[in-house]
Amino acid sequence: KMRNVLNMSTLCATTLRNRGRHSLSFVLACLRLTLSVSVSSPHSLRINVDDSSEAVFVPTVALGDFNKSVPVYAAADGKHYMVDVQLGYRSNSSIPQVARLIIDTGSGDTVVFGTVHCDNKSEGFNHEARGGRGKSVCFDYRKSQSFKFNVEALGRKINHECRYEEPGHKGAYCKEALLIDGYKAEVMCELAWEDVTFAEENAESAPQHMIRTDICVVNDTETDSYKMRYWNNTQGTLGLFYHLCEPGQGEAKCLTPYPSILSPNSLSETYEYMFTLDLNSPDKPSYMHFGAPAAGWGDMSWSETQPVSLLGRSHSYSSRYAFHSFELFDLRVCGTDLLGNYSSHWTAMIDTGAACLSLPLEFFAMVEAWVPGINCVQEYIDGVDFTECITDELPCPNFKKLTICYLNEGVRASDLPVMSFRLGETENKLYLPLEDLVVSDRPSGKPRVCLNPTDSYAMFRTDQIKDLLYFPKISFGTLALRNLVTAFDMKSMSIGLKNKKTVEASQILSGSRCSPSIVCVGAQETYFPLNTCIDPACHLLYFHELDEDTKTCRIGRGYLLSAICTLLALAMAEIALSEIYHTLSRKLTASYATST
């Protein structure tokens, strides 16, 4: 049976690659076909089903004070969260500047928008981040004595394409490209070094409390504005994932794979490269904490340590950077175990540069099947969306469409169910209310659930990309973290999660929140993950076919007619042979009598 599943997955992936990865309807049909050969027990993947009233959330006990905390600011769209970073320090020929940067645990680069860009893009772009300091909201490197252009692109940056000795650009001129929630974000910037630290409220940091690191300054006007919309109403990005360290490369000292801004020079040795994010809706304060809470971690659940290799390009099984990943267990929606047919656990990651919850295509299809309040469609709006090109032609004639899950007419955000998971088989259950994912960021203004399908697991099995970086992970963006206090222990490569509010298990399922369980007929079997019925495999029985009316196996009419014809032919042959036998017998008897 497992061999059949793998063969069907391979067939699906091959056909999908030929049709194009945007063919979602075909993928869902193919998934159903694959699952039809993998069902062993229709009741093994769904438990605790009831039809209770609307869920009531109960706040949990908050963590106490941390060693150090700084405020975090929600962007205007409510999807991204920013922190103030000080660049440069005060001296006779220099003044400190503060940029409000997106906290991005899914990248490792610090991108800062410069004054030249802001002046030229002022009509179509706004970098006045909410609550940003001062009149000059963009970085002016001419006011910083510690700033220096990086001409040779030395340092920790790896995910860029650079051009050197470009006219009008003093530093290496590089492309910064990110893939966020299915969209692409792209900008050209100049590499440089600068002294940075987290900005203090109503205070300035001295040089001894700052760390030198590489940054990329956006001062061009070459990139189309819609390709940079990710940074609208912000002043750049602060990358905080693990990064390969190359000691001696450039002016920034590199001794660990941790982000420079988290080093003891910038913070304190007691903080142990540990930070915590408490992200809330824009109407509530959010914080970034450093170190550990004085009263302990309470009921915080911790993931297993991730054995991530950071050996460098010389090793075939290593990567030059690594995400904040963890193993996720018992992922459920509407009481259905999404992982049950695949594994006991699945690799997930925290990506605060994104906003949505991203699921491998198989799991996305299950959520879509169980949540009646959403309608997922394929769309691409020219001049607004920026995605991968389907072909290799230039200019691109056809871009990959996005999957947008709109709320159905009359459905409220509170009508959506609650997703749950664990960080271990016996760990506390963690909750993700799907109502936290609702945003209104499309041109139509219609509310949608920020839920994205990523590549299929079947694609990973067949393509030659079997690598840690490309495995189809579950990705938690900022909206998916609003009900979770999220801790990053970078030394142990572990993630901690704690509920801000919980809900009784008996209240997770509600008739208005989840699709009713499908009722199967005849010999059909229920496949709960997709809330669908699997027809009996009549083709495996000799001379049988599926009766579409009763959904049972019956002897095929063609086979029956063939059998009758065969029996008649055999009977006629028997009669003919019998007649021949008797005729020959009489002739032989007569011949024998004559001869005697």
N, C-alpha and C positions, 0 to 999 in steps of 0.2 A: 504493500500500500504506500509506504514512504517513497519507494522508487517511482510509483505512478505520480505522486505529488511533485517530485523533483522534475520528472519528465514534462509534466504539464506546465510547471513554472518556466522551464527552459523554452518550451514552445510559445508560451505567452510573451516572454521577454523578446524572443526573436521576432515575432510578428509585430510587437509593439515598436521595436526599433525600426522596422521597415515602414510602419505607418506614421511614426513621429510620436514623441513623448507627450504631446498635448492631447492625444486622443483618449480622454478620460472615460467616455462612455464605453469604448472598446475594452479598456483596462478593467472596468467594473464587471463587464460580462465575462471577461477572461478569468477574473478572480473567482467568480461563481463557478465556472467550469472546473477550475483547479480544485476548489474546495469540495466539489461533488465527489471526488475520489478520495477525500481525506477524512471524511466523517466516520468516527468509530462509534461514539455514543452521543446521541442528540441532546442528552441532558447533562453532559459532563462539564459544560462551560458556562452555566448560568445558575446562580443561586440567589437566595434572599429576595425573591420577587414578591412585592406586595403593591398595593395601590393606595397608599396613604395620602394624607393632605400635603400641602406645600411645605417644603423644608424650612425649618427655623434654625438660624445660625446662632451659635453660642460663642462669645469671645473667650479666648484662652488667656492665661496669665502671661503678661508681657515680660520680656527680658529686662534686666536692670540696666544701670548705666555702664557704658563701656569706657575703656581707657581714653579714647578720643573719638569725637563725632563731628561730622561736618554736614551742613544741610545739603539736600539734593533737590533739584528743581525740575518739575515736569515741563516738557516742551508745550507749545501752544496747542498741538494736536492731542496731547495727553498720552502719546504712545512712547515717547522717549524721555529719558531722565538725564539731567546734566549736573555737573559738579564744577565749582570754581577752581581754576588752576592758576597759580601765579607764575608768570614767565619773567625772568630777570629780577634784579634787585636794585635798590636805591644806592646811588653813588653820585659823585660830582658830575658824571657825564651819562647817567643812566637813571631811568625811573622804572619801577615794577609795573607790569601790566597784568590784568586778570582776564582770562578767557573762560567762558562758560561752555564746557565740552560735554558731549554725549558720553556717558559711561558705557563702554563697549567691551564686554568680556568675550566677544567673539572675534576680536582682532587684536593685533599687537602694536599698531602704529598710532602715533599722536599726530593728528591733522589739525592745523590752526589756520583760520582764514585771515589773510593780510589786508591791509588798508587799500592796496591797489585793486584787489578784487572787489572789495566792498564799494569802492567809489564807482567802478565801472558797471557793477551789477545792481546798483541801488534801486533801479526802477522795477526789475523783475524779481528781486531777492531781498530778504530781510534777515539780517544777522543780529538784530536787537533781541537777544534771548530774554525770556521772561525774567525780570528782576535783575538783569545784568548791570554791572557797575559802570559808572562814568559815561561821558558823552561819546567817546571814541570806543566803539564796541569791537573793532577788529585790531589785530596785532600789528604794530608798527615796529619792525625790527631795527629801524634806525634809532630808536629810543633806548635800545638795550645794549649795554657794553659787553655783556656775556654772550651775545648772539654771534654765531659764525656760520657761514655757508659751508655745506659739505659738498665739495666739488667732485670727489671720487666715489661717492655713494658708499662709504665705509660705515660699518655699524651693524645693527641688529635687524634692519629691514630686509625682508625677502620677497614680499608679495607685491612687487611693482615692476613696471617696465620703465627704464630710464634712458634719457638721451643726454649726451654730454656736450659741453661747450655750445649749448644752444644760445643763439643771439638773444640778448635781453634777459638772460637768466644766469645769475651768478652761481647757483648751486646746481647739482644734478637735477634734471627736469624729469619727473617721474609720474607715472599714472597710478593713482590710487583707486582700485576697483573693489567694490564690496557686493556681495549677494545677500540681500536682506528681504525676508518674507516673500521670496519669489521675484522681487524686483532687483534691478541692478542699480548701483550708485557709482558714479565715476567722476573723477576730478584730476586735474593736473596740478602738481605742486613741486616746490623746490626743497631738496633735503638740506637740513641745517642741524646745528647743535645749539642747545639752550639750557640754562639752569631753571629747573622747575620744582614746584612743590604744591601741595594742596593749600589753597588760599585760606587764611584765617579771617573771620569776621571782624571788621573794624581794626585790622592790624596788618602789618607787613612782615614777611619773613626775611631774616638776614641771610647772607651767603652761606654761612656754615650750616644752615638748616635746609639747604637746597641740594638737588642732585642734577648732575649734567646728563642729558640724554639726547637722543636724536629726535627731531620733529620734522614735519613736512609742511611748509608754508604755502598756502594757496594765494598766489598773486597774479594768476593768469586770467584772461577773459576768453580763452579758447574753447572751453567746454560749454555745450548747450545747457541752458539753465535747468531744463526739465530733467537732465541727467544728474543734477546736483540737488534735487528737491529734498533728498533725505536730510541735508544739512540746513534747510530753510528754518529760520528762527532759532538757529544754534550758531556757535562760533567754532565748531570743529568736533573732533572725536578724541577720546582718551582710551587707547587700547590697553586691556588688562589681562590678556591671556599669557600662557607660558611661551617663552621664546628662547630659541637656541642662543647660547652665550658664546661669543667669540672674543676672548680676552685680547687686548692689544689692537683691536680694530677701531680706529677713529679716536676722537677725544673723550668719548664717554667710556668710563671704566665699566667693564662687564664681567662680573664674577659669578653670577647666578642666573638661572633661567626665569627669575621673577621680574616683573615690571620695575623699572628703575625708580619710579615715583613712590613705590612701596618700601624702598630700602631704608635702613637705619639712618642714613644721612638725611633723608627727607622726613622720616617719622621718628621712630624709636626702636631700639633693639627688642624692647619688651613686647612689641606688637607681633613679632614672629611671622611676618608676611601673611597676616590674617585680616580679612576685612569682611564686613557684613552689610548687606543691602536691605533696607526696610522701605520698599516702594509702595506708595499708596495712590489713590485717585488724586487728581490735581487740586481738589478742594481740601486735602489734608496734607500735613507736613510729611516729607520723606527724608531719610537720613542714610549716610554712609558711615559706618562705625569701624573703628580699628582696634585690634587686640581682642580681648575676651571680656564678657560682662562680669562685673565685680561679684555678682551673686551666683555665677555659674550659668551653664547653658540650659538648665531645666529640662524640659521634654523635647529638646532638639534631637532630631534623628540625623545620623551621620552615615554617609555612603562608605562603601569599601574604598580603600586606597586604589587609585588607578595606576597600573604599571605602564606609564607612558614613557616611550624612549625619546631621548633628546640628544642622541649621539652625533647627529649631523648627517650630511648627504652621503658620506663615505659608506655608511651602513645601509644595506638594502631594506632593512626592516625598521628604519628610524625615520622620524620626521623632524623638520627644522622648527616646528612649533606645535603646540598641543592645546586643545580646548579644555574648558572646565567641564569635564564629563563625569558621569556616574552611572551605575547600574540601577535600573528602575524595575520594580516588581509589582505584580498584581494590579496592572492598569485596568480600570473598569469604568464603564459608563452604563447607566441604567441596569446595573447588576451583571453586565456581560463582561467577561474576561477577554480583553482584546489580544492578550499575548498567548492565551491558552493553546492555540493551534500551532504556535511557532516555537515558543521557548518559555522558560520560567522567568526570564528577565530580559531586558533590552537596554542597549546603551542610549543614554540621553545626555544632553548638554545644556548649559545655561548660556544664553546669548542675549545680553542686554542691549546689544546694538540693534536687535530686532524687537518687534512688538508682539508678534503672533505666537500661537502654539502650532508647531509644524510636526506633522506625523507622516511616517512612511505610508505610501499609497494604500497598502492593505488595511492599516488601522484607520486611516481617514475614511475609507469606504464603510467600515463598521460604524463609526460615529455618525456618518451621514444616514445610515440605515436606521439607527435607533433614535435620532433626534428629529422629530417631525416639524419642529419650528423653523428649520432652515431650508433654503433652496439654493443649492450650489450650481453656479453657471460659469461658462467659459467666456471671458471678455478681455478685450485689449482696446484701450482708448489712446489713439495716436496723440502725441504731444503731452500726454499725462503719464502713461506707463512706459517703462524702459526695461525690457527683458532680453533674453538671449534670442539671437536670430536662429530661425529654424534651418536655414540654408547657409551655404558659405558665400553666397553672392554679395557683392558690394555695389551700391548701397543695398541694405537689407530689404527685400520685398515683403517679408512676412515674419513677424515676431511671434514668439511663443505667447500663447494666451495665458492669462491668470485665472485661477479658480477662485471665484468670489462667492462666499456663502452669505446671502442676504437673509434677513429675518422675513418670514412670511407675513402677509398682511394680517394685522390684528394681534401678532405675537409680541409679547413684551420680553425684555431681557430677563426678567425674573421667572419667565416660563421655561427657561432652559434648564436642563439637568445639571448635576454636579458630577464631575469626574474625580476619581480617587486613585491613589497609587501608594506604594511603600518604597522605602530605600533598602529593605531587606525582607526576607520572608516572615520574620516575626516582629518587624519594626511597627511603629505607630502608623495608622492610616493618615495620609495627607490628602487635602481636598483642593480641587481646582474648580470653582464655580464657573460654568461657561458664560454666565452673564458678565463676568469680569472681562471677557474678550470682545464685548460689543463696542464698536466704534462707528462713526459716521464720517468716513474720510474719502468716499467716492464722489465724483462730480454730481451724481444724482441726489446726494444727501441721504439716501436710504441707509438705515443702520444695517451693519453686517457683523457676523462673527469672525473675528480675526483668527481663522483656522486655515492652515495651508497643507496641501498634500506635497510630499517630497517624492523622490524617486522610489520606485517599487523595489522590494527586496529581491524579486525575481530578476531585476536588471543587475543587481549587485552579484547575484550568483553566476550570471552568464558573461557579463562584461569583464574584461581584464583590469578590474579596478579593486581587487580584493585587498584593501589597505585600510588601516585604522581611520584615516582622514575621510574616506569616501563611503564608509559603511552608512546606510541610511538611518541616521539617528533621529530620536525624538528631541525636538529643540524647544526650550522654554524661553520665550521672549518676555519683555517687561510686563505685559498685561497678564500673562500666565503666572506671574510672581506676586501679584497684588495681595493674595491671601497667604503668602508665605514669607517669613523672614528667612533670607538666604545668606548662609555663611560660606566663605571661601577660605579653607585652610590650605594655602598653597604649598607649604612644606610637606604635608602628608598627602597632597593631591587628593583632597577629600572635600565633598560638598555637604553642608548641613542645611536642613530644612525644618521649619517649625510653623505649624498652623497659627494664623492670627484668629481664626474662628473655625469651629468645628460644627458638624451636623450629625445627628443621630443616624446610624446606619439604616434604621427602619424608615427614615424620612427622605432618603436619597431618591427613592423611586416614587414617581407620581404619575397618574394617568395623563395629566396635562403636559408633563415634561417629556415623557418617553413614548415611543411608538408602541402600540399594543402588540403583544406577541402574535406572530402570524399563526393561523390555524391551517394545518396541513390535512390533506385528504388521502384516502386510499393507502397506498404503500409508500407515500412520501415520508421523508425524515426531516425534522426541523434542524436547521443550522443556525443556532442562536447568534453567533457573532455578526452575521449579516442579516439576521431576522428574515430568513428566507427558507423556502422549502426545496429540498433536493429530491428530484425524481428518482425512482428506483432504477438501478442499472440493468434494465431489461436486455440490453444488447449483450450482456454477459451470459445470458441463458440461451441455450439452443432453441431456435425456432420461435423466440418470443419477441414481442414489441410492446411499446408503451401505449396504453389506452389513454388518450388525452382527456377523455371525459371522466374516467374514474381514477386516473393516475395509478393504475395497477398494471401488472404485466399480464399479457394474454398471448395465446398462440397467434402468430401472425397470419392474416388471411391468406397471404401469398403462400406461406408455408403450409397452411391447411389445404389449400387448393392443390398444391404440389403433392402433398401426402395422399390426397384422394386419387389424384391422377395416377400416382405411382402405384397405389394399391390396386386400382382398376387395371392398370397395365400388367401388374404381377398376376392378378386373377385371370385375366385373359390369356396371359402367357401360360399359366398353369392349365387352363382348359385346353389350349392349343397343344401343349405338350402331352397332356393326357390323351387327347384324341389321336395324336400321332403315335403314341405308345400302343394304344389299343389297335389302331389300324395295322401297324407293323406286326403286332402280336398275332392278329388274325391271318395276315399274309404268311408269316412264318409257319403257323400251325397248318394252314392249307397246303403249303409247299411240302412240309414234312409228311403229311398224310398221302400226298400224291406219289412221293418218292418211295414210300413203303408199299 
